[in-house]
Amino acid sequence: MSPRPYRVVDVFGSAPYRGNPLAVVGDGTGLDTAAMQAYARWTNLSETTFLLPPTDPAADYRVRIFTPASELPFAGHPTLGSCHAWLAGGGTPRHADAIVQQCGVGLVPLRRQGPALAFAAPPLARTEVDEALLVAVLAALRLPRTALRHAQWLVNGPRWLGLVLDGAATVLALEPDHAALAALGLVGVIGPHAPVAGAGTAAAAPADFEVRAFTAAENIIEDPVTGSLNAAFAQWLIADGLAPARYRAAQGARVQRAGLVHISAEQGKVWVGGLCTTCVEGTVRL
């Protein structure tokens, strides 16, 4: 075993320790898949990443992303957190504030947005959800059919069953049957916040939408803040006229977090951004 740079980064938090933690090994060279998977299992975080030299000349760095159970081709909060760690470790992008990550889905552009980072959402595949599955997921969520507005399969690396509900209050009130829900795979829900009136004018709510993400993992049944799901929802809702080109999504309230995701659609790309904060820094022996 040898010492390697190591950081734990809080991603999408509205303040430190309020987002989704990510373990980043700053130099994964010489580690095989089994060693990376074993370490990701040991950290027991939703994801652990390993930074590597790129094999594509267009990329600034390469990342491999692991849950405690398997490797992912792409995930959102590991993309932002890995970029943050790469920059903090002295990485210099080829093109000023334009950073290019190489991962399992190919090349992912990133950019700085003031103190935050944002990634360009990767291509999204959408398909309809069959009626039998809708009945099963609504039963697992303990949700009446009248609260459901839209449903789609959303695939951008992970495969999410995405549901649009009638409002943020419905999203926050969900008390799912987690065992039944886990059997259905990854399930994400989103609902709009109502505008808040203030000082005689329409004032924006702290966020425009509320999001929750339910996973089939044994260690994390509800993800605190989920970049891939928010990216998929944004591409779907903006394309179908169900959300504006810019909005904010809150996530994590029911698991005592306060995540905030910034969405913007510009020139054919959807950008997914948020704050990243290094909370642990040192070395790990691997």
C-alpha positions as CSV (number, residue, x, y, z in Angstrom):
1,M,0.0,0.0,0.0
2,S,1.2,3.5,-0.7
3,P,-0.1,7.0,0.3
4,R,-2.4,8.7,-2.2
5,P,-4.0,12.2,-2.1
6,Y,-7.5,11.9,-0.6
7,R,-10.4,14.3,-0.1
8,V,-14.0,14.0,1.1
9,V,-16.0,16.6,-0.7
10,D,-19.5,17.9,0.2
11,V,-21.4,18.3,-3.1
12,F,-24.5,20.4,-3.7
13,G,-24.7,21.5,-0.1
14,S,-26.3,24.9,0.6
15,A,-23.6,25.0,3.3
16,P,-20.8,22.6,4.3
17,Y,-22.0,19.2,5.6
18,R,-25.5,19.8,4.2
19,G,-25.0,18.1,0.8
20,N,-23.9,14.7,-0.5
21,P,-20.4,13.5,0.6
22,L,-18.0,12.0,-2.0
23,A,-14.7,10.2,-1.3
24,V,-12.1,11.1,-3.9
25,V,-8.8,9.2,-4.3
26,G,-6.6,11.8,-6.1
27,D,-4.3,9.2,-7.8
28,G,-5.8,5.9,-8.8
29,T,-2.9,4.7,-11.0
30,G,-1.9,1.1,-10.4
31,L,-5.2,0.1,-8.7
32,D,-7.3,-2.5,-10.4
33,T,-11.0,-2.7,-10.5
34,A,-11.2,-5.1,-7.5
35,A,-9.1,-2.8,-5.3
36,M,-11.2,0.2,-6.2
37,Q,-14.4,-1.6,-5.6
38,A,-13.1,-3.0,-2.2
39,Y,-12.2,0.5,-1.1
40,A,-15.6,2.0,-2.2
41,R,-17.3,-0.8,-0.3
42,W,-15.2,0.1,2.8
43,T,-16.0,3.9,2.7
44,N,-19.7,2.9,2.5
45,L,-20.6,6.3,0.9
46,S,-23.0,6.5,-2.0
47,E,-20.0,7.0,-4.3
48,T,-16.2,6.9,-4.2
49,T,-14.1,8.1,-7.2
50,F,-10.6,7.5,-8.4
51,L,-8.8,10.1,-10.5
52,L,-6.6,8.9,-13.4
53,P,-4.7,10.3,-16.4
54,P,-7.0,10.7,-19.4
55,T,-6.8,8.2,-22.3
56,D,-8.7,10.7,-24.6
57,P,-6.5,13.7,-25.6
58,A,-9.6,16.0,-25.4
59,A,-10.0,15.3,-21.6
60,D,-8.3,17.0,-18.7
61,Y,-8.6,14.0,-16.4
62,R,-10.4,10.6,-16.2
63,V,-12.5,9.3,-13.3
64,R,-13.9,6.0,-12.3
65,I,-17.0,6.0,-10.1
66,F,-18.0,3.3,-7.7
67,T,-20.9,2.7,-5.3
68,P,-20.3,0.2,-2.5
69,A,-21.7,-2.5,-4.9
70,S,-20.7,-1.6,-8.5
71,E,-19.1,0.8,-10.9
72,L,-21.2,3.5,-12.6
73,P,-20.6,5.0,-16.1
74,F,-21.7,8.4,-14.9
75,A,-23.1,10.1,-11.8
76,G,-23.7,13.8,-11.1
77,H,-22.4,14.5,-7.6
78,P,-19.3,12.4,-8.2
79,T,-18.7,14.5,-11.4
80,L,-18.8,17.8,-9.6
81,G,-16.9,16.5,-6.5
82,S,-14.2,14.9,-8.6
83,C,-13.6,18.0,-10.6
84,H,-13.4,20.1,-7.4
85,A,-10.8,17.7,-6.0
86,W,-8.9,17.6,-9.3
87,L,-8.7,21.4,-9.3
88,A,-7.9,21.6,-5.6
89,G,-5.0,19.1,-6.2
90,G,-3.4,21.4,-8.7
91,G,-5.1,20.3,-11.9
92,T,-5.0,22.9,-14.7
93,P,-7.6,22.7,-17.4
94,R,-6.4,23.2,-21.0
95,H,-9.0,25.9,-21.6
96,A,-9.3,28.2,-18.6
97,D,-12.7,27.7,-17.0
98,A,-13.8,24.9,-19.4
99,I,-12.9,21.5,-17.9
100,V,-13.4,18.1,-19.6
101,Q,-13.9,14.9,-17.6
102,Q,-13.6,11.5,-19.1
103,C,-15.7,8.8,-17.6
104,G,-17.8,5.7,-18.6
105,V,-20.3,7.7,-20.7
106,G,-17.5,9.5,-22.6
107,L,-16.5,13.2,-22.3
108,V,-18.5,15.5,-19.9
109,P,-17.9,19.2,-20.1
110,L,-17.8,21.2,-16.8
111,R,-17.4,24.9,-16.0
112,R,-16.9,27.2,-13.1
113,Q,-19.9,29.3,-12.1
114,G,-18.6,31.7,-9.5
115,P,-17.9,29.7,-6.4
116,A,-19.8,26.7,-7.9
117,L,-19.1,24.1,-10.6
118,A,-21.6,22.8,-13.2
119,F,-21.6,19.9,-15.6
120,A,-23.3,19.6,-19.0
121,A,-25.9,16.9,-18.7
122,P,-25.0,13.9,-20.8
123,P,-27.4,12.6,-23.5
124,L,-30.7,11.4,-22.0
125,A,-32.8,8.5,-23.3
126,R,-36.5,8.6,-22.4
127,T,-39.2,5.9,-22.7
128,E,-42.8,5.5,-21.5
129,V,-43.6,3.6,-18.3
130,D,-46.0,0.7,-18.6
131,E,-49.2,0.7,-16.6
132,A,-48.4,-2.3,-14.4
133,L,-45.2,-0.7,-13.2
134,L,-46.9,2.6,-12.5
135,V,-49.4,0.7,-10.3
136,A,-46.6,-1.0,-8.4
137,V,-44.5,2.2,-7.9
138,L,-47.5,4.2,-6.7
139,A,-48.4,1.4,-4.3
140,A,-44.8,1.4,-3.0
141,L,-44.9,5.2,-2.6
142,R,-48.3,4.9,-0.9
143,L,-49.4,7.6,-3.4
144,P,-52.8,8.1,-4.9
145,R,-52.9,8.1,-8.7
146,T,-54.4,11.6,-8.6
147,A,-51.1,13.0,-7.3
148,L,-49.2,11.8,-10.3
149,R,-48.8,14.2,-13.3
150,H,-46.2,12.5,-15.5
151,A,-43.9,9.4,-15.6
152,Q,-40.9,8.5,-17.8
153,W,-37.9,6.1,-17.8
154,L,-34.8,8.4,-17.7
155,V,-31.4,6.9,-18.7
156,N,-28.2,9.0,-18.6
157,G,-25.9,6.3,-17.2
158,P,-28.1,5.3,-14.3
159,R,-31.7,4.3,-15.2
160,W,-34.2,6.3,-13.2
161,L,-38.0,5.8,-13.0
162,G,-38.9,9.5,-12.9
163,L,-42.2,10.8,-11.6
164,V,-43.6,14.3,-11.6
165,L,-46.0,14.8,-8.7
166,D,-48.6,17.5,-8.1
167,G,-46.5,19.6,-5.7
168,A,-43.5,19.8,-3.4
169,A,-45.6,19.2,-0.4
170,T,-46.6,15.8,-1.8
171,V,-43.0,15.0,-2.5
172,L,-41.9,15.9,1.0
173,A,-44.8,14.0,2.7
174,L,-44.0,10.6,1.0
175,E,-43.6,7.7,3.4
176,P,-42.6,4.9,1.0
177,D,-42.6,1.2,1.6
178,H,-38.8,1.1,1.0
179,A,-38.6,-2.7,0.6
180,A,-41.2,-2.7,-2.2
181,L,-39.6,0.4,-3.8
182,A,-36.1,-1.1,-3.8
183,A,-37.4,-4.0,-5.9
184,L,-38.3,-1.5,-8.6
185,G,-34.8,0.0,-9.0
186,L,-33.9,3.7,-8.9
187,V,-37.0,5.9,-8.4
188,G,-37.0,9.7,-8.5
189,V,-39.8,12.1,-7.7
190,I,-40.1,15.9,-8.3
191,G,-42.8,18.4,-7.6
192,P,-43.1,22.2,-7.9
193,H,-43.0,24.6,-5.0
194,A,-45.8,27.2,-4.9
195,P,-44.6,30.9,-5.2
196,V,-44.3,32.7,-1.9
197,A,-45.9,36.0,-1.5
198,G,-43.9,38.7,0.3
199,A,-43.9,42.4,0.8
200,G,-46.7,42.9,-1.7
201,T,-44.8,41.2,-4.5
202,A,-44.4,37.7,-5.7
203,A,-41.2,36.4,-4.1
204,A,-39.4,33.3,-5.2
205,A,-39.5,30.3,-2.9
206,P,-36.1,29.0,-1.6
207,A,-36.3,26.5,-4.5
208,D,-38.6,26.0,-7.5
209,F,-38.9,22.3,-7.2
210,E,-38.4,19.6,-4.5
211,V,-36.7,16.3,-5.5
212,R,-36.3,13.0,-3.7
213,A,-34.3,10.0,-4.9
214,F,-34.9,6.5,-3.6
215,T,-32.3,3.8,-4.3
216,A,-32.1,0.1,-4.1
217,A,-28.8,0.2,-2.1
218,E,-28.8,-1.5,1.3
219,N,-26.7,1.3,2.9
220,I,-28.6,4.3,1.4
221,I,-32.3,4.0,0.8
222,E,-32.7,7.8,0.0
223,D,-29.9,9.7,-1.7
224,P,-29.3,13.2,-0.1
225,V,-28.7,15.1,-3.4
226,T,-28.5,13.4,-6.8
227,G,-26.9,15.0,-9.8
228,S,-27.8,12.4,-12.4
229,L,-31.5,12.5,-11.5
230,N,-31.6,16.3,-11.4
231,A,-29.9,16.3,-14.8
232,A,-32.5,13.9,-16.2
233,F,-35.4,15.7,-14.8
234,A,-34.1,19.0,-16.1
235,Q,-33.7,17.7,-19.7
236,W,-37.2,16.2,-19.6
237,L,-39.1,19.0,-18.0
238,I,-37.5,21.8,-19.9
239,A,-37.8,20.0,-23.2
240,D,-41.5,19.4,-22.6
241,G,-42.3,22.9,-21.3
242,L,-42.9,21.7,-17.7
243,A,-40.1,23.8,-16.2
244,P,-38.4,27.1,-17.1
245,A,-34.9,27.3,-18.6
246,R,-33.5,28.3,-15.3
247,Y,-34.6,26.9,-11.9
248,R,-33.4,25.6,-8.5
249,A,-34.2,22.2,-7.1
250,A,-34.0,21.4,-3.4
251,Q,-33.2,17.9,-2.2
252,G,-32.4,16.2,1.1
253,A,-34.8,17.7,3.6
254,R,-36.2,14.4,4.7
255,V,-32.7,13.0,5.4
256,Q,-31.6,16.1,7.3
257,R,-29.7,17.7,4.4
258,A,-30.2,20.9,2.5
259,G,-29.1,20.4,-1.0
260,L,-29.6,23.0,-3.7
261,V,-29.1,22.3,-7.4
262,H,-29.0,25.1,-10.0
263,I,-30.3,24.3,-13.5
264,S,-29.8,26.3,-16.6
265,A,-30.5,25.5,-20.3
266,E,-28.3,27.4,-22.7
267,Q,-27.6,26.9,-26.4
268,G,-28.8,23.3,-26.5
269,K,-27.1,22.2,-23.3
270,V,-28.5,21.7,-19.8
271,W,-26.1,22.7,-17.0
272,V,-26.4,21.2,-13.5
273,G,-24.5,23.1,-10.9
274,G,-23.9,23.4,-7.2
275,L,-21.4,24.2,-4.5
276,C,-18.5,21.9,-3.6
277,T,-16.6,22.1,-0.3
278,T,-13.5,20.0,0.8
279,C,-14.4,18.7,4.3
280,V,-11.6,16.1,4.8
281,E,-8.1,16.4,3.2
282,G,-5.0,14.1,3.6
283,T,-3.8,10.8,2.3
284,V,-5.2,7.3,2.1
285,R,-3.0,4.1,1.9
286,L,-4.1,1.9,-1.0
